[in-house]
Amino acid sequence: MHPQIKKRMSFSSFGLAPNLLQALTEMNYERPYPIQEIAIPAILTGKDVLGIAPTGSGKTASYVLPILTQLSKAEKAKNRHIQSLILVPTRELAIQVEEVFKTFAHTFSEPLKVKAVYGGVSINPQMKAMMGVSILIATPGRLIELAESNAVHLTLVKSVVLDEADKLLNLGFQEEMQQIIKLLPKKRQNLLFSATLNDQVSEINQILLHDPIVLKIENEEDSVDLIQQTAFRVSDARKGPLLRYLIRERKMKQVLIFTSSTFKADQVVDKLRKNNIDAQAIHSKKSQDARNKVLRNFKAGHLKVLVATDLISRGIDIEFLPFVINYELPRSPKDYVHRIGRTGRAESTGEALTFVTPEDEHHFKIIQKKMGKQVPFEETDELNLNGY
């Protein structure tokens, strides 16, 4: 087990491609996060890696940068023979990883072609888009469909990444994973990243990895120390005006709001818009294209308010998100920690504001107990919300 390195290294000490270092400087990435300073050199050695690291710890860049460096020195891929395969459990994560790869891949004089594929959309455009792809990010089911159609070949793959392996296996992809492994060449680099090391991850580790370098970064998502939390006692009728008051008074430029249903998410957005606050909803009833567009706009800072349900929240990974608001409490304490963990990520601070109605009081006590942290309350009865 490698201890976390106390003295921070610089990206330039890893042996990354010069254009990637320049891109990191231009993007104001001053120093690597703990997972990056351990994983990047380990991956560049060509060894297998097992990384136990939470979402939001800088994990994606920790494999994107060394894979691009390795492939920039390799021969170009033969047509429809991909060189690097990244397996992910959800469409949202596939799109997110694709964005990171494309950001850096475009800095090469001969850019490596990157493509994300997933179910829920037509397969035909994805089949056509496989021409010349070097790096493929895929959900398991759609990858198997493409391989069976001879749209993509896996026999020349140099590196395989299982990102969020715990979720991949918990969502019942075991059989598909076995099927994919049989299509891969025996000689390849395997990189497995997971938030937890459960029995299923241990099992796939035994099958997939050969004498891996094991990295463990403490689970920062379960640690809420970087997040400044405040709870507001409020009646159901005053939630809307309080929300608009906080957005305006705190001059929030980027805020993620959680509701417990798609209906409520749309309702909150409707009220915000009627009050001239730019907002969009993201939930399972929106089309994939609509979700992608809204998420892109929010991440880029073009959209001030994003209202989401728990089901969709896993794909929302923003490095410096200043505010999260729990408009409604989630059912489980774990979901609460996951929600507020969208802020205060990768060593940046953030604020989590939670609305608590009289009916919510008991449930919120349970959440605080499970979290192991008392949240300070602010009373709102005396607050003048007229005009909000």
C-alpha positions in Angstrom: 0.0 0.0 0.0 1.5 3.3 -1.0 1.1 6.1 1.6 -0.2 9.4 0.4 2.8 11.6 -0.4 2.9 14.6 1.9 5.3 16.8 -0.1 3.5 17.7 -3.4 5.2 16.9 -6.6 4.7 18.8 -9.9 3.2 17.4 -13.1 6.5 18.1 -14.8 8.2 15.4 -12.7 6.1 12.5 -14.1 7.4 12.3 -17.7 4.1 13.3 -19.4 4.1 14.5 -23.0 5.2 18.2 -23.2 2.0 19.4 -24.8 0.0 17.9 -21.9 2.2 19.8 -19.4 1.6 23.0 -21.4 -2.2 22.3 -21.4 -2.2 21.7 -17.7 -0.4 25.1 -17.1 -2.9 26.9 -19.4 -5.8 25.3 -17.5 -4.3 26.5 -14.2 -3.7 23.0 -12.8 -0.8 23.9 -10.5 -0.2 20.7 -8.7 -1.5 17.1 -8.9 -4.0 15.7 -6.4 -2.9 12.8 -4.2 -4.3 10.1 -6.5 -2.6 11.7 -9.5 0.8 11.9 -8.0 0.8 8.2 -7.2 -1.2 6.8 -10.1 0.4 8.8 -13.1 4.0 7.5 -12.5 2.7 4.0 -11.7 0.7 3.8 -15.0 3.6 5.2 -17.0 5.7 2.2 -15.9 3.2 0.0 -17.8 2.3 -2.0 -14.7 -1.3 -2.9 -13.7 -2.8 -0.6 -11.1 -5.6 -1.0 -8.5 -6.7 2.4 -7.3 -9.2 2.8 -4.5 -10.3 6.4 -4.7 -13.5 8.2 -4.2 -15.4 10.2 -6.9 -14.1 13.8 -7.0 -10.5 12.9 -6.1 -9.1 13.7 -9.5 -9.1 10.0 -10.6 -10.1 10.6 -14.2 -7.1 12.7 -15.1 -4.8 10.3 -13.2 -5.3 7.7 -16.0 -6.2 10.1 -19.0 -2.8 11.8 -18.9 -0.5 8.7 -18.8 -2.7 6.8 -21.4 -2.4 9.8 -23.8 1.3 10.0 -23.2 1.7 6.2 -23.9 -0.4 6.3 -27.0 1.3 9.4 -28.4 4.5 7.2 -28.6 2.8 4.2 -30.1 2.0 3.3 -33.7 -1.4 4.6 -34.9 -4.3 2.1 -34.5 -5.4 0.0 -37.4 -9.0 0.9 -38.5 -11.7 -0.2 -36.0 -8.9 -1.6 -33.7 -9.0 0.5 -30.6 -5.8 1.0 -28.5 -7.3 1.9 -25.1 -10.7 0.8 -23.6 -12.3 2.6 -20.7 -15.3 0.7 -19.2 -17.8 2.7 -17.2 -21.2 1.9 -15.6 -23.3 4.9 -16.9 -23.8 7.1 -19.9 -23.2 10.2 -17.8 -19.8 9.0 -16.7 -19.0 7.9 -20.3 -19.6 11.4 -21.5 -17.7 13.0 -18.6 -14.6 10.8 -19.3 -14.8 11.5 -23.0 -14.8 15.3 -22.3 -11.6 14.9 -20.2 -9.8 12.8 -22.9 -10.9 15.2 -25.7 -9.7 18.2 -23.8 -6.1 16.8 -23.7 -6.2 14.7 -26.9 -6.7 17.9 -29.0 -3.3 19.3 -27.9 -1.4 16.7 -29.9 -0.2 17.7 -33.5 -1.9 14.5 -34.6 -4.9 14.3 -32.3 -5.9 10.8 -31.1 -9.6 10.1 -31.9 -11.8 9.6 -28.8 -15.3 8.3 -28.7 -17.9 7.4 -26.0 -20.6 4.8 -26.7 -23.5 3.8 -24.5 -27.0 2.4 -24.8 -30.3 4.4 -24.8 -29.4 6.0 -28.2 -29.3 4.6 -31.8 -26.4 2.2 -32.4 -26.0 3.1 -36.1 -24.2 6.5 -35.7 -21.9 4.9 -33.1 -21.0 2.0 -35.5 -20.1 4.6 -38.2 -18.1 6.7 -35.8 -15.7 3.8 -34.9 -13.5 4.5 -37.9 -10.1 5.6 -36.6 -11.0 5.6 -32.9 -7.9 5.1 -30.6 -9.6 5.6 -27.3 -13.1 4.1 -26.6 -15.1 4.9 -23.5 -18.0 2.4 -23.3 -20.7 0.9 -21.1 -20.4 -2.9 -21.3 -23.7 -3.8 -23.0 -23.2 -1.3 -25.9 -19.5 -2.4 -26.3 -20.6 -6.0 -26.7 -23.2 -5.0 -29.3 -20.6 -3.1 -31.3 -18.1 -6.0 -31.1 -20.6 -8.5 -32.2 -21.4 -6.3 -35.2 -17.7 -6.1 -36.1 -17.9 -2.3 -35.7 -15.0 -2.4 -33.2 -12.2 -4.9 -32.6 -10.5 -5.4 -29.2 -7.6 -7.6 -30.2 -4.9 -4.8 -30.3 -6.0 -3.1 -27.0 -2.9 -1.9 -25.1 -4.7 -0.7 -21.9 -8.0 -1.3 -20.2 -9.5 0.9 -17.5 -12.5 -0.2 -15.3 -13.7 3.1 -13.9 -16.1 2.9 -10.9 -15.6 -0.9 -10.9 -17.7 -1.2 -7.8 -20.7 0.3 -9.5 -20.0 -1.7 -12.7 -20.2 -4.9 -10.8 -23.0 -3.9 -8.4 -25.2 -3.0 -11.4 -25.0 -6.6 -12.6 -22.4 -6.4 -15.4 -20.4 -9.5 -14.2 -21.4 -11.7 -17.2 -20.8 -8.9 -19.7 -17.4 -8.2 -18.1 -16.4 -11.8 -18.5 -17.5 -11.7 -22.1 -15.4 -8.5 -22.8 -12.3 -9.9 -21.1 -12.4 -12.9 -23.5 -12.2 -10.5 -26.4 -9.1 -8.7 -25.1 -5.5 -9.7 -25.9 -3.7 -11.5 -23.0 -0.9 -8.9 -23.0 -2.3 -5.6 -22.0 -2.2 -3.1 -19.1 -5.1 -3.2 -16.7 -6.2 -0.3 -14.6 -9.0 -0.7 -12.1 -10.5 2.2 -10.1 -13.1 1.8 -7.4 -14.5 3.8 -4.5 -14.5 0.7 -2.4 -12.8 -2.7 -2.3 -15.8 -5.0 -1.9 -15.9 -8.8 -2.6 -16.9 -8.4 -6.3 -14.1 -5.9 -6.9 -11.6 -8.3 -5.2 -12.8 -11.1 -7.4 -12.5 -9.1 -10.7 -9.1 -7.9 -9.4 -7.9 -11.5 -9.2 -9.1 -12.3 -12.7 -8.0 -9.1 -14.4 -4.9 -7.7 -12.7 -1.4 -9.2 -12.7 0.8 -8.2 -9.7 -0.8 -4.7 -9.5 0.5 -1.6 -7.9 -2.1 -0.9 -5.2 -3.0 2.8 -4.4 -5.5 3.9 -1.8 -6.7 7.4 -1.3 -8.9 7.9 1.8 -12.5 8.4 1.0 -12.9 12.1 0.9 -16.5 11.8 -0.2 -17.5 10.3 3.2 -15.5 13.1 4.9 -17.6 16.2 5.0 -15.0 18.4 6.7 -14.4 20.6 3.7 -18.1 21.3 3.4 -19.7 24.2 5.3 -23.2 22.9 6.1 -26.2 25.0 7.2 -29.8 23.8 7.7 -32.7 26.2 7.4 -36.0 25.6 9.3 -38.7 26.5 6.8 -42.3 25.8 6.1 -43.2 24.0 2.9 -44.9 27.1 1.5 -41.9 29.4 2.1 -39.3 27.0 0.5 -39.6 28.6 -3.0 -39.2 32.3 -1.8 -36.3 31.2 0.5 -34.5 29.5 -2.4 -34.8 32.6 -4.5 -33.7 34.8 -1.6 -30.6 32.7 -1.0 -29.6 32.6 -4.7 -29.9 36.4 -4.9 -28.6 37.4 -1.5 -25.5 35.1 -1.7 -24.9 36.1 -5.4 -24.7 32.4 -6.3 -23.2 32.1 -9.8 -23.3 28.3 -9.9 -25.6 26.2 -7.7 -26.8 22.6 -7.8 -30.3 22.0 -6.2 -31.6 18.5 -5.3 -35.2 17.5 -5.3 -36.7 14.1 -4.5 -38.8 13.8 -7.7 -38.8 14.8 -11.4 -42.1 16.6 -10.9 -40.6 18.8 -8.1 -37.5 19.4 -10.1 -39.5 20.8 -13.0 -41.7 22.8 -10.6 -38.7 24.4 -9.0 -37.2 25.3 -12.4 -40.5 26.8 -13.6 -40.8 29.1 -10.5 -37.1 30.2 -10.8 -37.5 31.1 -14.4 -40.7 33.0 -13.7 -38.6 35.0 -11.3 -35.9 35.7 -13.9 -33.4 33.2 -12.5 -31.7 31.1 -15.2 -32.4 27.4 -14.3 -32.7 24.0 -16.0 -33.7 20.5 -14.7 -31.8 17.3 -15.3 -33.6 14.0 -14.6 -34.5 10.6 -16.1 -37.5 11.9 -18.0 -35.3 14.2 -20.1 -33.7 12.8 -23.3 -30.1 11.9 -23.2 -29.2 14.7 -25.6 -31.1 17.2 -23.5 -29.3 16.0 -20.3 -25.9 16.2 -22.0 -26.5 19.8 -23.2 -27.7 21.0 -19.8 -24.8 19.4 -18.0 -22.3 20.9 -20.5 -23.8 24.4 -20.1 -23.7 24.1 -16.3 -20.1 22.8 -16.1 -19.0 25.6 -18.5 -20.7 28.2 -16.2 -23.2 29.2 -18.8 -26.1 28.0 -16.6 -26.5 29.4 -13.1 -28.9 26.9 -11.5 -29.1 23.1 -12.2 -31.9 21.2 -10.5 -31.4 17.4 -10.2 -32.7 14.2 -8.8 -30.6 11.6 -7.0 -30.8 9.2 -9.9 -28.9 11.6 -12.1 -26.5 13.1 -9.6 -23.7 10.5 -10.1 -22.8 12.0 -13.5 -22.5 15.5 -12.1 -18.8 15.8 -11.4 -17.6 19.4 -11.1 -14.3 20.3 -9.6 -15.1 23.6 -8.0 -18.8 23.7 -7.3 -19.4 26.4 -4.6 -23.0 25.6 -3.6 -25.3 22.6 -3.2 -28.9 23.1 -1.9 -31.1 20.3 -0.6 -34.5 21.6 -1.5 -35.9 18.3 -0.3 -34.2 15.7 1.9 -33.2 12.4 0.3 -34.5 9.1 1.6 -31.1 7.7 2.8 -28.3 9.4 4.8 -25.9 7.9 2.2 -27.6 9.9 -0.5 -27.4 13.0 1.6 -23.6 12.6 1.9 -23.3 11.9 -1.8 -25.3 15.0 -2.7 -23.3 17.4 -0.5 -20.2 15.6 -1.7 -20.8 17.3 -5.1 -19.2 20.4 -3.5 -16.0 20.5 -1.3 -14.3 18.1 -3.8 -10.7 17.5 -4.6 -9.6 19.8 -1.8 -11.8 22.8 -2.6 -14.2 24.1 -0.1 -18.0 24.4 -0.6 -21.3 25.2 1.0 -24.2 22.8 1.4 -27.6 24.4 2.4 -30.5 22.1 3.5 -34.2 23.0 3.8 -35.8 21.3 6.8 -39.6 21.4 7.3 -41.2 20.5 10.6 -42.1 17.1 9.0 -38.4 16.6 8.1 -36.9 17.2 11.6 -36.8 13.6 12.7 -35.4 12.3 9.4 -32.7 15.0 9.4 -31.7 13.9 12.9 -31.1 10.4 11.6 -29.1 11.8 8.7 -26.8 13.8 11.0 -26.3 10.8 13.3 -25.3 8.6 10.4 -23.0 11.3 9.1 -21.5 11.8 12.5 -21.8 15.6 12.3 -24.2 18.1 13.7 -25.4 20.7 11.3 -26.1 24.3 12.6 -29.6 25.6 12.1 -30.8 29.0 11.0 -34.4 30.1 11.7 -36.3 31.7 8.8 -39.6 32.7 10.4 -38.5 36.3 10.9 -37.0 36.5 7.4 -38.9 38.9 5.2 -39.3 37.0 1.9 -41.8 39.4 0.3 -40.9 40.0 -3.3 -39.0 36.7 -3.6 
